[in-house]
Amino acid sequence: MCLGRTSLNAPASYTLCVANKVVVEAYWDPEAEVWVASSRDVPGLATEADSIESLLGKLGDLVPELMRLNGASQELPPTFDLVTSHQLHSVG
């Protein structure tokens, strides 16, 4: 998203651009043994991978493509925060 303002009283103007930032949530599915990811910010995003590294690789491709398909601005590439959850089981 880019915001611009031109001052009528001064010769200077500015444009401020920030990347489209989205939050992707992922959780570990112990039965399928995969990380499952989705996002409220990216309609249609649903993917899984057996490691966080593989998931990040998939998200790096899917998030920009789905943002484009959903009509998001292409001024800057989107960035995303990956929020993960994993339930720990006690031994004993």
C-alpha positions as CSV (number, residue, x, y, z in Angstrom):
1,M,0.0,0.0,0.0
2,C,1.4,3.4,-0.9
3,L,0.2,6.7,0.6
4,G,1.1,10.0,-1.0
5,R,0.7,13.6,-0.1
6,T,1.8,16.6,-2.0
7,S,2.0,19.9,0.0
8,L,0.4,22.9,-1.8
9,N,2.6,25.2,0.3
10,A,5.9,23.6,-0.2
11,P,7.8,22.1,-3.2
12,A,8.4,18.8,-1.4
13,S,6.1,15.8,-1.6
14,Y,6.4,12.3,-0.2
15,T,5.2,8.8,-0.8
16,L,5.1,6.2,2.0
17,C,4.9,2.5,1.0
18,V,4.5,-0.4,3.3
19,A,4.4,-4.1,2.4
20,N,1.1,-6.0,2.7
21,K,1.7,-7.9,5.9
22,V,-0.4,-10.9,6.8
23,V,-0.6,-13.3,9.6
24,V,-0.4,-17.0,8.8
25,E,-1.2,-19.5,11.6
26,A,0.1,-23.0,11.6
27,Y,-0.4,-25.9,13.9
28,W,1.1,-29.4,14.2
29,D,-1.3,-32.2,13.3
30,P,0.0,-35.2,15.2
31,E,-2.2,-37.8,13.4
32,A,-1.1,-36.7,9.9
33,E,2.4,-35.6,11.2
34,V,2.3,-32.4,9.2
35,W,2.2,-28.6,9.9
36,V,-1.1,-27.2,8.7
37,A,-1.3,-23.5,7.8
38,S,-4.1,-21.1,7.0
39,S,-4.8,-17.4,7.3
40,R,-7.8,-15.1,7.8
41,D,-5.8,-12.5,5.8
42,V,-5.4,-14.7,2.7
43,P,-8.7,-16.2,1.5
44,G,-8.1,-19.7,0.1
45,L,-4.8,-20.4,1.9
46,A,-4.7,-23.9,3.2
47,T,-1.5,-25.9,3.0
48,E,0.5,-28.4,4.9
49,A,4.1,-29.7,5.0
50,D,6.1,-32.1,7.1
51,S,8.5,-29.4,8.4
52,I,8.5,-25.7,9.2
53,E,11.2,-25.2,6.5
54,S,9.1,-26.9,3.8
55,L,6.0,-24.9,5.0
56,L,7.9,-21.6,4.7
57,G,8.9,-22.5,1.2
58,K,5.3,-23.3,0.2
59,L,4.0,-20.1,1.9
60,G,6.6,-18.0,0.1
61,D,5.0,-19.1,-3.2
62,L,1.3,-19.3,-2.1
63,V,0.9,-16.1,-0.2
64,P,1.9,-13.7,-3.0
65,E,-0.1,-15.7,-5.6
66,L,-3.3,-15.9,-3.5
67,M,-2.9,-12.2,-2.6
68,R,-2.7,-11.4,-6.3
69,L,-5.7,-13.6,-7.2
70,N,-7.7,-12.0,-4.4
71,G,-7.0,-8.5,-5.9
72,A,-4.4,-7.2,-3.6
73,S,-2.2,-4.4,-4.7
74,Q,1.1,-5.4,-6.3
75,E,3.1,-2.3,-5.3
76,L,5.3,-4.2,-2.9
77,P,5.6,-8.0,-2.3
78,P,3.6,-9.2,0.7
79,T,5.3,-10.2,3.9
80,F,3.9,-12.6,6.5
81,D,4.3,-13.5,10.1
82,L,4.1,-17.2,10.8
83,V,2.5,-18.0,14.2
84,T,2.9,-21.6,15.2
85,S,1.4,-23.8,17.9
86,H,2.4,-27.2,19.0
87,Q,1.0,-29.1,22.0
88,L,3.6,-30.6,24.2
89,H,2.9,-33.9,25.8
90,S,4.4,-34.8,29.2
91,V,6.4,-38.0,29.5
92,G,5.6,-40.1,32.5
